[in-house]
Amino acid sequence: MNPKTKFRVTTLSVLACLAVSGCGPSQPQHMIRAPDPPSSYQVPRTKEEKIAAINRANVSEDMKKAAIAKVNAGP
């Protein structure tokens, strides 16, 4: 093989390797998070529901008393 032919074969081999390795997505596909399922939570509307929600909350007793007082003072 003469040097010119050897150079062409090598060049074509390198280009073929680059073309094959370059196939496919260059960046990873992003995972799209599924939407949250419908919640059973409902916003408390009546005074009794609001007070019950405050009593279930994970807060201090002083904060519960202040929140209940605010609910009782409201319309």
N, C-alpha and C positions, 0 to 999 in steps of 0.2 A: 504494500500500500504506500502510495506516495504521501508526503506530508500534507498536501492540500486536501486530499480525500479524507485523511485521518482527522484533520481539523474540522471538516464539514460534518463528519459522522459524530464527532464529540460534541460539536455545537448543537446538532439536531437532537442528540440524546439528552443534553442538558435542558434544552427548550421543552422537550417532551416531558421530562421529569417535573419541570416547573409548571407546565400546563396541567398535568395530572394532580400534582399536590395542591394546586390552586383551586381545584374544583370543590364545590360545596360552599356552604355559608361561611363567610370569613369571621363573622361575629356570632356568639352564642345566641340561640333563640331565647327570648324572654318568656318566662312563664307568666301567664295572665291568671290572676287569682280569681276564683269563682266568686260570684256575688254571695253575700251573706244570706242565709236562709231567712225567711220572714220571722220576725220576732214575736213572741207572745206578750212582750212588754207593752203596756198601754199607759199613757200619761194620766196620772190621777187628776180627776176633774172636780170631784166633790170634796167638801171639807173633810169628811170621814176618810176618804181614800188618801187624801194628802197626809193626814195625821198618821194613818196606818203605814204609809210609805216612810214617813220620818222615823217612826218607831222601829222599822226594819233596817234603817240605815246604820252603817258602821261608823258612827260618830259618837262623841262624848255626850254624856247626859245633859251638860250645860248647853251644848249646841242644839240638842233635840228640843229642850225646853224653849230656847230662843226661837227656833223655827216654828214650833207649835204656837207660840204666842203671836208670831207674825201671821200665821194662817188664821188664827182666831180673830185678829184685829182687822184682817182684810175683808173685802166685800163678800 
